């Protein structure tokens, strides 16, 4: 009896998988593969080709033009009259500095405070997390309406306390001196919740024995944060830092909805928004060349920063 059962089990193990199971596996693999081939390989290959082409309006066909589109990018970068691209690059670098050297440290501090469960930490947890459950478009427009010159509550509050004189004539988002700072403030306000959620999760995984050992050594909260918590969550910090670097080349929706990159000459624009606006202006092939240049710059830059961060904050296993 036992011998027969053993034989049946061996036959069951050697049995080929059913057709439905095989089809299911194939479909599960095929769907992400098709998405990768269409939305990454094809799109990027097409961009590379387009960066060396232009549309011939007489024949209606695309013709090879060599490096002329890249020369257009260089002319835009060096044009003393139209500094939109230069402003966009500088603004993107400022966003990187703001995200990684202001937003990230502040996020680490607040995540640590909430992890310690100090008084009011639950309220702050809700406040920080709220922007992450709202659509980026809705959140951006809400921020814009708060500073609206006509019905914005911020302006009404400033007027009610006698500070209406500091409100710019063209509004906070339309003034050349305040448009970019408002974009930076929005990115800090909207981005802190995402960082705090990830950092809080990393801090909660630190074994309680490590905290207890620190208390026995008599270290305070500041030393605990710097000497224990930050090294233990170095992997998450590295990930967020690298994500902050990618903002230089990818962020465009927020300034587009808030200021349109204006009020003029890309004063509050970014590299990605410059490319989007070039496409909207019909400069499709120039936009492709611009994207190629910053892709060539961005990939090794991000890899270099990733390598440096991993050396500075080596991964800790616990």
C-alpha positions in Angstrom: 0.0 0.0 0.0 2.8 2.4 1.0 4.7 1.4 -2.2 1.7 2.3 -4.4 1.3 5.6 -2.7 5.0 6.4 -3.2 4.8 5.6 -6.9 1.7 7.8 -7.3 3.5 10.7 -5.6 6.5 10.3 -7.9 4.3 10.2 -11.0 2.5 13.4 -9.7 5.8 15.2 -9.3 6.9 14.3 -12.8 3.6 15.2 -14.4 3.9 18.1 -16.8 2.2 21.4 -15.8 -1.3 21.8 -17.2 -2.0 24.0 -20.3 -3.9 26.6 -18.4 -1.1 27.0 -15.8 1.4 27.4 -18.6 -0.7 30.0 -20.4 -1.1 31.9 -17.1 2.6 32.0 -16.6 3.2 33.1 -20.2 0.6 35.9 -19.9 2.0 37.1 -16.6 5.4 37.4 -18.1 4.3 38.7 -21.5 2.3 41.7 -20.2 5.2 43.5 -18.4 7.6 42.5 -21.2 5.3 44.1 -23.8 5.0 47.3 -21.7 8.8 47.4 -21.4 9.3 46.9 -25.1 6.7 49.5 -26.1 7.0 52.2 -23.5 10.7 52.1 -22.9 12.6 50.4 -25.7 10.5 51.8 -28.6 9.9 55.2 -27.1 13.6 55.8 -26.3 14.8 54.3 -29.6 12.4 56.6 -31.4 13.7 59.6 -29.4 17.3 58.8 -30.4 16.3 58.6 -34.1 14.2 61.8 -33.9 17.1 63.8 -32.4 18.9 63.4 -35.8 15.9 64.2 -37.9 13.5 67.0 -38.9 10.3 67.2 -40.8 10.6 68.3 -44.4 7.4 70.3 -45.0 7.6 70.0 -48.8 7.8 66.2 -48.9 6.0 65.6 -45.6 8.7 63.1 -44.6 11.4 63.1 -41.9 14.9 63.7 -43.2 18.3 63.2 -41.6 19.9 66.5 -40.5 22.9 65.3 -38.5 23.7 67.3 -35.4 21.6 70.4 -36.2 19.1 69.7 -33.5 22.0 69.5 -31.0 23.3 72.7 -32.3 19.9 74.3 -31.6 20.2 73.1 -28.0 23.6 74.7 -27.7 22.4 77.9 -29.2 19.5 78.0 -26.7 21.9 77.4 -23.9 24.2 80.3 -25.0 21.6 82.7 -26.2 22.0 85.9 -24.2 18.5 87.1 -25.2 16.5 83.9 -24.4 17.8 82.4 -21.2 15.0 79.9 -20.7 17.1 76.8 -20.9 19.8 78.2 -18.6 17.2 79.3 -16.1 15.6 75.8 -16.3 18.9 74.1 -15.6 19.6 76.4 -12.6 16.1 75.9 -11.2 16.5 72.1 -11.5 19.7 72.2 -9.6 18.1 74.3 -6.9 15.3 71.8 -6.6 17.9 69.0 -6.2 19.6 71.0 -3.4 16.3 71.8 -1.8 15.1 68.2 -1.9 18.3 66.6 -0.6 19.8 69.1 1.7 16.6 70.7 3.2 13.7 68.3 2.7 15.6 65.1 3.5 17.2 66.2 6.8 13.8 67.7 7.9 12.0 64.5 7.0 14.5 62.4 9.0 14.0 64.7 12.0 10.2 64.5 11.9 10.2 60.8 11.2 12.4 60.3 14.3 10.1 62.5 16.4 7.1 60.5 15.4 8.9 57.3 16.0 9.6 58.3 19.5 5.8 58.9 19.9 6.2 62.3 21.5 3.1 64.3 22.3 1.2 65.2 19.2 3.1 62.9 16.9 -0.1 61.2 15.8 -1.5 64.5 14.5 1.7 65.3 12.6 1.6 61.8 11.1 -1.8 62.5 9.6 -0.7 66.0 8.4 2.4 64.7 6.8 0.7 61.7 5.1 -2.3 63.6 3.8 -0.7 65.0 0.7 0.3 61.5 -0.4 -3.3 60.3 -0.7 -4.4 63.3 -2.9 -3.8 63.5 -6.6 -0.7 65.6 -7.5 -2.9 67.8 -9.8 -5.5 68.4 -7.1 -2.8 69.1 -4.5 -1.0 71.5 -6.8 -4.1 73.4 -7.7 -5.1 73.6 -4.0 -1.8 75.1 -3.2 -2.2 77.6 -6.1 -5.7 78.6 -4.9 -4.4 79.2 -1.4 -2.2 82.0 -2.8 -4.7 83.3 -5.4 -4.8 87.1 -5.5 -8.6 87.3 -5.6 -9.9 84.7 -3.1 -6.8 83.0 -1.6 -7.0 82.7 2.2 -3.3 83.5 2.6 -3.6 86.9 1.0 -6.8 87.6 2.9 -5.1 86.7 6.1 -2.1 89.0 5.4 -4.5 91.8 4.6 -6.5 91.3 7.8 -3.4 91.7 9.9 -2.1 94.7 8.0 0.6 93.0 5.9 -1.2 93.4 2.6 1.6 95.5 1.3 4.0 92.6 1.0 1.7 90.8 -1.5 3.3 91.1 -5.0 1.3 93.1 -7.5 1.1 90.2 -9.9 0.5 87.6 -7.2 2.9 85.2 -5.5 3.0 82.9 -8.5 3.2 85.6 -11.1 6.0 87.7 -9.7 9.5 87.2 -11.0 10.9 87.4 -7.4 8.5 84.9 -5.8 7.5 82.5 -8.5 10.5 80.1 -8.1 10.5 80.3 -4.2 6.8 79.3 -4.3 7.6 76.3 -6.4 10.4 75.3 -3.9 8.0 75.8 -1.0 5.4 73.6 -2.6 7.9 70.8 -3.3 9.0 70.9 0.3 5.4 70.9 1.6 4.2 68.2 -0.7 7.3 66.0 -0.5 7.8 65.7 3.2 5.0 63.3 3.8 6.3 60.7 1.3 9.8 60.8 2.9 8.4 60.6 6.4 6.4 57.5 5.6 9.4 55.7 4.1 11.8 56.8 6.9 9.3 55.9 9.6 9.0 52.4 8.2 12.8 52.0 8.2 13.1 53.3 11.8 10.4 51.0 13.0 12.4 48.0 11.7 15.4 48.9 14.0 15.5 46.3 16.8 14.3 47.7 20.1 17.4 46.1 21.8 19.6 48.7 20.0 17.6 51.5 21.5 17.8 49.9 24.9 21.5 49.5 24.7 21.8 53.2 23.8 19.8 54.2 26.8 22.0 52.1 29.1 25.0 54.0 27.7 23.2 57.2 28.7 22.9 58.8 25.2 20.3 61.5 24.5 17.9 61.8 21.7 20.2 63.8 19.4 23.1 61.3 19.7 20.7 58.5 19.3 19.4 60.0 16.1 22.9 60.7 14.7 24.9 57.7 16.0 22.3 55.0 15.8 19.2 55.8 13.7 20.8 57.5 10.7 23.4 54.7 10.2 20.8 52.0 10.6 18.5 53.5 8.0 21.3 54.4 5.5 19.7 52.3 2.8 16.5 54.3 2.8 18.4 57.6 3.0 20.4 56.6 0.0 17.3 55.7 -2.0 15.6 59.0 -1.2 18.8 61.0 -2.0 19.1 59.3 -5.4 15.4 60.0 -6.0 16.1 63.6 -5.3 18.8 63.6 -7.9 16.4 62.3 -10.5 14.1 65.3 -9.8 16.7 67.4 -11.7 15.7 65.6 -15.0 12.1 64.6 -14.4 10.1 67.2 -12.4 7.8 69.3 -14.6 4.1 68.9 -13.6 4.3 71.0 -10.4 5.9 74.1 -11.9 3.7 73.7 -15.0 0.5 73.8 -12.9 1.7 76.5 -10.5 3.5 79.1 -12.7 3.7 77.6 -16.2 7.5 78.0 -15.9 7.0 81.8 -15.8 6.4 84.5 -15.5 8.8 84.6 -18.4 12.1 83.1 -19.7 11.7 79.9 -17.7 12.2 81.8 -14.4 10.5 79.0 -12.5 10.8 76.2 -15.0 12.8 73.0 -15.0 14.6 70.9 -17.6 11.7 68.6 -18.1 9.2 71.4 -18.4 11.5 73.1 -21.0 11.3 69.9 -23.0 7.5 69.7 -22.6 7.1 73.3 -23.6 9.3 72.7 -26.6 7.1 69.9 -27.7 4.0 72.0 -27.3 5.6 74.7 -29.4 6.1 72.3 -32.2 9.9 71.8 -31.6 9.5 68.1 -31.4 12.9 67.2 -32.8 14.7 69.8 -30.8 13.0 68.5 -27.7 14.3 65.0 -28.6 17.8 66.3 -28.8 17.5 68.1 -25.5 16.2 64.9 -23.9 19.1 62.9 -25.3 21.7 65.4 -24.0 20.3 65.3 -20.5 19.9 61.6 -20.6 23.6 61.2 -21.5 24.5 63.6 -18.6 22.0 62.1 -16.1 22.7 58.4 -16.3 26.4 58.5 -15.3 25.7 61.3 -12.9 23.1 59.3 -11.0 25.3 56.2 -11.0 28.2 58.2 -9.7 26.1 59.7 -6.9 24.7 56.3 -6.1 28.2 54.9 -5.8 29.3 57.8 -3.6 26.2 57.4 -1.3 26.7 53.7 -0.9 30.3 54.4 0.1 29.3 57.1 2.5 26.3 55.2 3.9 27.1 51.5 3.6 24.1 49.1 3.9 23.5 47.8 7.4 21.9 44.4 8.0 19.9 43.8 11.2 
